[in-house]
Amino acid sequence: MAHTMEPLAKKIFKGVLVVELLGIFGAYFLFNRMNTSQDFRQTMRKKFSFILEVYYKSIEQSGIYEVREQDQERWLNSKN
């Protein structure tokens, strides 16, 4: 019985591995896009503000504090 389960276990393992790799690349793409585009951060603010908050907290943990303030200042000025 164990012998017949091996191919199934390998397929499941490969599927989980592919999903994890897609998640890693997706997170990298999202972070890179937010890190390089203030306009994209504004879109994220409107649609997925919780993800933008995670981005701000992660870069603040690395010692970069001015991005949030710059974004808020630009968005406030664009309303006026």
C-alpha positions as CSV (number, residue, x, y, z in Angstrom):
1,M,0.0,0.0,0.0
2,A,2.8,2.4,0.8
3,H,4.4,1.8,-2.6
4,T,1.3,3.0,-4.4
5,M,1.1,6.2,-2.3
6,E,4.6,7.4,-3.3
7,P,3.6,8.9,-6.6
8,L,0.7,10.7,-5.0
9,A,3.0,12.0,-2.2
10,K,5.5,13.3,-4.7
11,K,2.7,15.1,-6.7
12,I,1.4,16.7,-3.6
13,F,4.9,17.8,-2.5
14,K,5.6,19.2,-6.0
15,G,2.3,21.1,-5.9
16,V,3.0,22.6,-2.5
17,L,6.5,23.6,-3.6
18,V,5.2,25.3,-6.7
19,V,2.5,27.2,-4.7
20,E,5.2,28.3,-2.2
21,L,7.5,29.5,-5.0
22,L,4.7,31.4,-6.6
23,G,3.9,33.1,-3.2
24,I,7.5,34.1,-2.7
25,F,7.8,35.6,-6.2
26,G,4.5,37.3,-5.9
27,A,5.5,38.9,-2.6
28,Y,8.8,40.0,-4.0
29,F,7.0,41.5,-7.1
30,L,4.5,43.3,-4.9
31,F,7.1,44.7,-2.5
32,N,9.4,45.8,-5.4
33,R,6.5,47.5,-7.2
34,M,5.4,49.3,-4.0
35,N,9.1,50.2,-3.3
36,T,9.6,51.9,-6.7
37,S,6.2,53.5,-7.4
38,Q,4.4,56.0,-5.3
39,D,1.4,55.9,-7.7
40,F,1.2,52.1,-7.1
41,R,1.3,52.7,-3.3
42,Q,-1.6,55.2,-3.7
43,T,-3.6,52.5,-5.6
44,M,-2.8,50.0,-2.9
45,R,-4.0,52.6,-0.3
46,K,-7.3,52.8,-2.0
47,K,-7.9,49.1,-2.6
48,F,-5.7,47.2,0.0
49,S,-4.7,49.5,2.7
50,F,-3.7,46.7,5.1
51,I,-1.1,45.5,2.6
52,L,0.3,49.1,2.4
53,E,0.5,49.2,6.1
54,V,2.5,46.0,6.2
55,Y,4.9,47.5,3.6
56,Y,5.3,50.7,5.7
57,K,6.0,48.7,8.8
58,S,8.5,46.5,7.1
59,I,10.6,49.3,5.7
60,E,10.3,51.2,9.0
61,Q,11.8,48.1,10.7
62,S,14.8,48.4,8.3
63,G,15.3,52.1,9.4
64,I,13.6,53.9,6.5
65,Y,11.0,56.3,8.0
66,E,10.4,59.0,5.4
67,V,8.4,57.1,2.8
68,R,5.1,57.1,4.7
69,E,5.4,60.8,5.4
70,Q,6.3,61.6,1.8
71,D,3.4,59.7,0.5
72,Q,0.9,61.3,2.9
73,E,2.3,64.8,2.0
74,R,2.0,64.2,-1.7
75,W,-1.5,62.7,-1.5
76,L,-2.6,65.6,0.8
77,N,-1.2,68.2,-1.7
78,S,-2.8,66.4,-4.7
79,K,-6.3,66.8,-3.1
80,N,-5.8,70.6,-2.8
